[in-house]
Amino acid sequence: MNVMNVITYRKDAELPSLSFAWYDSNGNLIDFSTGYTFELKLVSKKTGVAAITKVSGIIGDDVKPNVVANWGSGELNQTPGQYFVRLKATNVMGDRYFSPDNEPIIKIIG
């Protein structure tokens, strides 16, 4: 995955979806089109506590963007502030995580 900027959402937003192009260590786009489940956590930059853990509405693909998280009603109704996006992709071979140096940040405003 490439380093991303801060993505800003209003507190009650559901759109736009959060989209990623996630690459392996060799620079190849990872094929998430079959066999993967996803878990996304929004972790407060201030407290280190997960505000939400999302396991549904996350879609994998074999083209860019290869991961799309669709927000459900109320999921971004969080305390305004900045949140690390911690994404895990799991298949039968194990888990993949974003590199901690490349985690996107969501900024929620009131």
Secondary structure, DSSP 8 states (H G I E B T S, - for coil): -----EEEEETT---S-EEE--B-TTS-B---SSS-EEEEEEEETTT--EEEEE-SSEEE-SSSS-EEE---TTTT---SEEEEEEEEEEETTEEEE--GGG--EEEEE-
